[in-house]
Amino acid sequence: MHEQTRRDFLRTTAAGVAAGSVLHMTGTASGRTGRGVFELEKQRLGKTGLEVTVLGFGGAEVGYGRTEQAIVDELLNSALDQGLDAIDTAECYAISEDLIGNAVSHRRDDYFLFTKVGHWAPEGVDGWSAEGVAASIDRSLRRLKTDHVDLVHLHSCALDVLEKGEVTEALEKAKEAGKTRFIGYSGDSLAARFAVETGRFDTLMTSISICDQEAIDLTLPLCREKDMGVIVKRGIANAVWRYDSEPEQGYHQEYYRRLKELDYDFTKGAAREDTGPDGAAGIAMRFVLGLPGVHTTVVGTTNPKRFAQNAELTKAGPLAAAQVEAIRARWKEVAKADWVGQI
């Protein structure tokens, strides 16, 4: 079995504290279909035609943290009641798929379900092969307790794997078989650009934040041209402004180093501790909100109260154009050639 560790792949324990970026919140407190307390605006996820809420749930943290089932039950069911309708996970997020399937498979009509393939396969099988992809999808369906998912992403596979085309063909066959409604690529930089250029994918999941802006020029314009759905990950750059010194977590270090050089005013002083929309997290989130072509973002957390808190933060709406322009200008002034998108 091929499965990456939490340290090798994702470090999200603290990032979920203020995570989440939302595009065009209504700012009202009316219930979603009479059930919730927030009315999240929906966006059409590109050519998929899916109308998804702009704030989704990311399942890495509950999986890698091996969160108790009872907590995940409360977290996801309360979030669904409050308007959540997009849940994202992956085959390699430890027990994430099992937790999600156990928690909300009985409410399958209430949400769109996304997963990813490539980092797990049966013993002796390459995850980046047609056989590996097919086996992984079948395993995910069993774990998620469903007969289909709405979207399967290739999980940050390398450019040379994409160029061979085998794994893309495997996704297309799964789509033809009704195991997934749509297919996408999750990743960054030149591999993401190639995936978009092929025209074979319905969606792109990619990293965008105040510390990770390559995709804004490299892939977002082409996604808009091709009407691809865009899902943002790592939207608040792991909240690295929280650290007084370089973090031990390898997954946070690159953004920490970048932020030191970017030296944004809103990530220093009192703004670091401000939990409102004009604090560091709020501004970082709202930066992502106004980017043309972004449809939704996924947020990881183990706190059942976090979805409502994230939704509350977004009521201020996207940043003013001048603020966005200032963040972009600083990036273009400081960013180095190797500041590419981070997995």
HUTA-V83303 format. One record per helix or strand. SS is the DSSP state (a for helix, b for strand). FROM is the first residue (numbers start at 0). TO is the last residue. If there is no record, write none. Layout:
ss->SS from->FROM to->TO
ss->SS from->FROM to->TO
This chain:
ss->a from->5 to->8
ss->a from->14 to->16
ss->a from->31 to->33
ss->b from->41 to->43
ss->a from->45 to->47
ss->b from->50 to->52
ss->b from->54 to->57
ss->a from->59 to->63
ss->a from->68 to->80
ss->b from->85 to->87
ss->a from->95 to->109
ss->b from->111 to->116
ss->a from->129 to->143
ss->b from->148 to->154
ss->a from->158 to->163
ss->a from->165 to->175
ss->b from->179 to->185
ss->a from->188 to->197
ss->b from->202 to->206
ss->b from->208 to->208
ss->b from->211 to->211
ss->a from->213 to->217
ss->a from->219 to->225
ss->b from->228 to->232
ss->a from->236 to->241
ss->a from->249 to->261
ss->a from->264 to->266
ss->a from->268 to->271
ss->a from->279 to->288
ss->b from->295 to->299
ss->a from->305 to->315
ss->a from->320 to->333
